[in-house]
């Protein structure tokens, strides 16, 4: 596994930008980037902006990606174990076979994206907003989705039977492939099987 140049000069400039209160130049703002098997674990990537990027087998374990902007990106078999994505904005992006266990993403906003066969075990994505998102399979054991709102989403073979769902709302969603616990407390509005 190699460390990409995103951690070299650009990484130092980004950290300096954050230390200056997000003023001036230095923010990592990349497009059309393809990263294969890179190590970005534990990196300070708050407010990073990536568009039209592809990351394959990247390790972002414990990366601090608060308020990141991820647009039209594909993440394949990436490791986000214990990553922090608080208040991130994810738009038209795909997560395929990613390991998001123990990640924290309170207040994340996800639009027109997909999560396919991802491991979300014990993740905390509380007060999140999902619009037009497709969820296909994956592991959801003890995932905390409290206060999350899902609108116009589709669930295929998703098991939330042990997830924490207090205050969750599903609005106009396709839920035929969603397993909920017997006593779930989820508000269902205009959902279809």
C-alpha angles and dihedrals in degrees: 000000000000131000110238125229086252083085096047121067093339092051092051091047090050092051089049090050090053091047090052089058094262093300128143126352129337107078113136103244110163135166134184091022123153117195123182123191097342126162113230096151117151094002124150101241100152112156093006112161120213125173131178090001133145123207117185121188091345116163111224095161110162091355113160104229101158113162091004117162114220114179128176091347130147121212115190122187091338123160115231094163108163092351117156115230099163112167092355120158115223116184130178092344133138129218110195121184092338125161106231097157115146091007117146121217111158111177095007115160117214121184132181093346139124140227112198122184093337124160107236096164112155092352117150111220096157124170088009124156120219120184122179093351125153119214116194119182122305133132118294103169112155092346110163110225095157113160094006120146123211119192127181091352130148125219121200118181094338119156115202094162092123099029123115105246107167110152095002116153126198112194124186091342132152101237103167090114097044123104114202127186116259091252101036107146091210116149110229116199120183093332124162133214 
